[in-house]
């Protein structure tokens, strides 16, 4: 699962092993407000992503 928000230079956020994209829930709005396009993804098998 991946969320993409904002416009501007692209930042890709990837959480650490065993964590989920919700770890960046407070950071994403700040980055978007600063003029970035933010892609926040769950790694395969974590959060809402599938193992396949």
Secondary structure, DSSP 8 states (H G I E B T S, - for coil): -EEEE-SSEEEEEE--TT--GGGGHHHHHHHHHTTEEEEEE--TTSTT----
